[in-house]
């Protein structure tokens, strides 16, 4: 008789397991990401259990009725190739970031690559000043409706619940660039097991992005930083090199439906691999 395998919704405590699995895959999730992820869509996380033990996972997080993000597709290494991961995958459909090893599988399921992200890591120069007329302030002091509207320029759907939790979770530094024209940039740094991660990183210009990276990195002086840079913004790729960051990890952003329209020139770093 085959071992019983069932797919169920994740429990709150399962999110800790999910973070550990992601760390094993070198994704370097934030130390406090799990609570933010789970609060965004508690029903969007699935675990495959073999004899009651979790062995596969996938997240299918919905942002409204028109957009979903698929991530955390993680069969346990010793059980890969036995169909458990495929059955878990088939339990949900959405859009996703994809590590290179899985991209052919995703294409067979109707997804297509729209751009690639490269993780750049290192220690940026300190004390990069923002352009004249631009000031960096705590993003949590900005009216939230303005932050949410700004985020909406760079993400395909409204995600107010996620964003509010993302910028206020423990271990976060969130800075906004402001000027006479309003918001000019946003950067959030979060503590991780390895390099501190910066995401999102939005900016109206490379100079604003550089100042934000320098400023948030200064709040974690004992660790390098990492930014997942989309290749659809050549200015972002150039800036990463100019700041002394080097590529270490690749993913692809893949969609199963129409490619969303976002402000590509202002997207210098995606928020997360796991929830977009």
C-alpha positions as CSV (number, residue, x, y, z in Angstrom):
1,X,0.0,0.0,0.0
2,X,1.3,3.5,-0.9
3,X,2.0,5.9,2.0
4,X,-0.9,8.2,2.6
5,X,-0.3,11.6,1.2
6,X,-2.6,14.6,1.6
7,X,-2.5,18.3,0.9
8,X,-3.9,20.6,3.6
9,X,-3.9,24.3,4.5
10,X,-0.9,25.3,6.5
11,X,-1.1,25.9,10.2
12,X,0.4,29.0,11.7
13,X,3.3,26.9,13.2
14,X,4.0,25.5,9.7
15,X,5.2,28.9,8.6
16,X,8.3,28.4,10.8
17,X,9.0,25.2,8.9
18,X,8.5,26.9,5.6
19,X,11.1,29.6,6.6
20,X,13.6,26.9,7.5
21,X,13.1,25.1,4.2
22,X,13.6,28.3,2.3
23,X,16.8,28.9,4.2
24,X,18.0,25.5,3.2
25,X,17.5,26.5,-0.5
26,X,19.7,29.6,0.0
27,X,16.7,32.0,-0.4
28,X,17.7,33.7,2.8
29,X,14.2,34.7,4.0
30,X,13.8,37.5,6.5
31,X,13.8,36.5,10.2
32,X,10.3,37.9,10.7
33,X,8.8,37.3,7.2
34,X,6.6,34.4,8.2
35,X,4.1,36.3,10.2
36,X,3.7,38.9,7.5
37,X,3.3,36.3,4.8
38,X,0.7,34.3,6.7
39,X,-1.3,37.3,7.7
40,X,-1.6,38.4,4.0
41,X,-3.6,35.3,3.0
42,X,-3.8,32.6,5.7
43,X,-5.5,30.2,3.3
44,X,-2.9,30.6,0.6
45,X,-0.3,28.3,2.1
46,X,-0.5,24.6,1.4
47,X,1.5,21.7,2.8
48,X,1.7,18.2,1.5
49,X,1.9,15.6,4.3
50,X,3.2,12.1,4.0
51,X,2.2,9.9,7.0
52,X,1.3,13.2,8.7
53,X,4.8,14.8,8.2
54,X,5.1,17.9,6.0
55,X,7.1,17.0,2.9
56,X,6.0,19.6,0.2
57,X,4.8,23.2,0.2
58,X,3.4,25.8,-2.1
59,X,1.9,29.2,-1.5
60,X,-0.9,30.6,-3.7
61,X,-1.5,34.1,-2.3
62,X,-4.3,36.1,-3.7
63,X,-4.1,39.9,-4.1
64,X,-7.7,40.7,-4.9
65,X,-9.7,38.9,-7.6
66,X,-7.3,39.4,-10.6
67,X,-3.8,38.6,-9.3
68,X,-2.2,35.8,-7.4
69,X,1.4,34.9,-6.6
70,X,2.7,31.4,-6.4
71,X,5.9,30.7,-4.4
72,X,7.4,28.5,-1.8
73,X,7.2,25.5,-4.2
74,X,9.4,23.2,-2.1
75,X,9.3,19.4,-2.2
76,X,11.8,17.9,0.3
77,X,15.0,16.9,-1.5
78,X,14.8,13.2,-0.6
79,X,11.3,12.9,-2.1
80,X,11.7,14.8,-5.3
81,X,10.9,13.0,-8.5
82,X,8.2,10.9,-6.9
83,X,5.2,13.0,-7.8
84,X,4.4,14.6,-4.4
85,X,5.6,18.0,-5.5
86,X,3.6,17.8,-8.8
87,X,0.4,16.9,-6.8
88,X,1.0,19.9,-4.5
89,X,1.7,22.2,-7.5
90,X,-1.6,21.1,-9.1
91,X,-3.4,22.1,-5.9
92,X,-3.1,25.8,-6.9
93,X,-2.5,28.1,-9.8
94,X,-1.1,31.6,-9.8
95,X,2.0,33.6,-10.9
96,X,5.4,33.0,-9.6
97,X,9.1,33.6,-9.3
98,X,11.0,30.6,-10.5
99,X,14.4,29.3,-9.7
100,X,16.2,28.1,-12.8
101,X,15.9,24.4,-11.9
102,X,12.1,24.6,-12.1
103,X,11.5,27.0,-15.0
104,X,11.0,24.2,-17.6
105,X,8.3,22.6,-15.4
106,X,6.5,26.0,-15.0
107,X,6.6,26.5,-18.8
108,X,4.9,23.1,-19.3
109,X,2.2,24.4,-17.0
110,X,1.6,27.5,-19.2
111,X,3.9,30.0,-17.6
112,X,6.3,32.2,-19.6
113,X,9.3,34.1,-18.5
114,X,8.8,37.9,-18.6
115,X,12.1,39.0,-16.9
116,X,14.9,37.7,-14.7
117,X,16.0,38.8,-11.2
118,X,19.6,38.7,-10.1
119,X,20.4,38.9,-6.4
120,X,23.2,41.3,-5.8
121,X,25.1,41.2,-2.5
122,X,27.8,43.3,-0.9
123,X,28.5,46.4,1.2
124,X,27.5,49.6,-0.6
125,X,29.4,52.9,0.0
126,X,28.3,54.8,3.1
127,X,26.9,58.3,3.3
128,X,25.6,58.6,-0.2
129,X,23.6,61.8,-0.1
130,X,20.2,62.1,-1.9
131,X,19.9,64.6,-4.7
132,X,19.2,68.2,-3.9
133,X,15.6,68.7,-2.8
134,X,15.2,65.1,-1.7
135,X,15.0,64.0,2.0
136,X,15.0,60.5,3.4
137,X,12.5,60.0,6.2
138,X,11.0,57.1,8.2
139,X,8.5,55.6,5.8
140,X,6.2,54.9,8.7
141,X,5.7,58.6,9.2
142,X,4.2,58.9,5.7
143,X,0.5,58.7,5.4
144,X,-0.2,55.1,4.6
145,X,-2.6,55.8,1.7
146,X,0.3,57.6,0.0
147,X,2.7,54.7,0.5
148,X,0.1,52.2,-0.7
149,X,-0.6,54.3,-3.9
150,X,3.2,54.5,-4.5
151,X,3.6,50.7,-4.1
152,X,0.8,50.2,-6.6
153,X,2.9,51.8,-9.3
154,X,5.3,48.9,-9.0
155,X,3.2,45.9,-8.1
156,X,0.3,44.5,-10.2
157,X,-2.3,44.7,-7.5
158,X,-3.2,46.5,-4.3
159,X,-1.7,44.8,-1.3
160,X,-2.4,47.1,1.6
161,X,-2.5,44.4,4.3
162,X,0.8,43.0,3.2
163,X,2.5,46.4,2.9
164,X,1.3,47.6,6.3
165,X,2.7,44.5,8.0
166,X,5.9,44.5,5.9
167,X,7.1,48.0,6.9
168,X,6.3,47.6,10.6
169,X,7.4,44.0,11.3
170,X,10.4,43.6,13.7
171,X,13.8,43.9,12.3
172,X,12.8,46.3,9.6
173,X,14.1,49.7,8.5
174,X,11.8,51.5,6.1
175,X,12.8,54.8,4.5
176,X,11.0,57.0,2.0
177,X,12.5,59.6,-0.2
178,X,10.4,62.7,-0.4
179,X,10.6,66.0,-2.2
180,X,8.5,68.8,-3.5
181,X,6.7,66.4,-5.9
182,X,5.9,63.9,-3.1
183,X,7.3,60.4,-2.8
184,X,10.4,59.8,-4.9
185,X,11.4,56.4,-3.5
186,X,10.9,53.6,-0.9
187,X,13.3,51.1,0.5
188,X,12.7,48.4,3.2
189,X,15.6,46.5,4.8
190,X,15.0,43.4,6.9
191,X,17.2,41.2,9.0
192,X,17.9,37.7,7.6
193,X,20.1,34.8,8.6
194,X,22.7,35.9,6.1
195,X,22.9,39.2,4.2
196,X,20.2,41.7,5.2
197,X,17.7,42.0,2.3
198,X,16.5,45.2,0.7
199,X,13.1,45.0,-0.9
200,X,11.1,46.7,-2.2
201,X,13.5,49.3,-3.6
202,X,11.6,51.9,-5.7
203,X,13.1,55.1,-6.9
204,X,12.4,57.9,-9.4
205,X,16.1,58.0,-10.3
206,X,19.4,56.0,-9.8
207,X,20.6,58.8,-7.5
208,X,17.6,58.4,-5.2
209,X,18.0,54.6,-5.3
210,X,21.7,54.8,-4.4
211,X,20.9,57.1,-1.4
212,X,18.2,54.8,-0.1
213,X,20.5,51.7,-0.4
214,X,23.3,53.5,1.4
215,X,21.0,54.7,4.2
216,X,19.2,51.5,4.9
217,X,22.5,49.5,4.8
218,X,24.0,51.8,7.4
219,X,21.4,50.5,9.9
220,X,22.9,47.0,9.6
221,X,26.6,47.8,9.5
222,X,27.7,44.3,10.6
223,X,26.2,42.4,7.6
224,X,26.3,42.8,3.8
225,X,23.0,43.6,2.0
226,X,21.3,41.9,-0.8
227,X,18.9,43.2,-3.5
228,X,16.9,41.2,-6.0
229,X,17.4,43.4,-9.1
230,X,15.1,43.0,-12.2
231,X,16.8,43.0,-15.5
232,X,13.9,44.9,-17.1
233,X,15.4,48.0,-15.5
234,X,19.0,48.3,-16.9
235,X,19.6,51.4,-14.7
236,X,19.0,49.2,-11.7
237,X,21.5,46.6,-12.9
238,X,24.1,49.3,-13.6
239,X,23.6,50.8,-10.2
240,X,24.1,47.5,-8.4
241,X,27.5,47.2,-10.0
242,X,28.4,50.8,-9.2
243,X,27.6,50.3,-5.6
244,X,30.0,47.4,-5.5
245,X,27.4,44.6,-5.2
246,X,28.0,41.3,-7.1
247,X,25.4,38.8,-8.4
248,X,25.0,35.6,-6.4
249,X,21.5,34.1,-7.2
250,X,19.1,34.1,-10.1
251,X,15.3,33.8,-10.4
252,X,12.8,34.5,-13.1
253,X,9.4,36.3,-12.9
254,X,6.9,34.2,-14.8
255,X,3.3,34.8,-15.6
256,X,0.4,32.6,-16.8
257,X,-1.8,35.4,-17.9
258,X,-1.3,38.9,-19.5
259,X,1.9,40.5,-18.3
260,X,1.0,43.3,-15.8
261,X,1.8,46.9,-16.6
262,X,4.0,48.4,-13.9
263,X,6.5,51.3,-13.6
264,X,9.6,49.3,-14.7
265,X,12.0,52.2,-14.7
266,X,11.4,52.8,-11.1
267,X,11.7,49.2,-9.9
268,X,15.2,48.8,-8.6
269,X,14.6,45.8,-6.3
270,X,11.6,43.4,-5.9
271,X,10.0,43.0,-2.5
272,X,10.5,39.2,-2.0
273,X,10.9,36.0,-3.9
274,X,8.1,34.4,-2.0
275,X,5.2,36.8,-2.3
276,X,6.2,39.1,-5.1
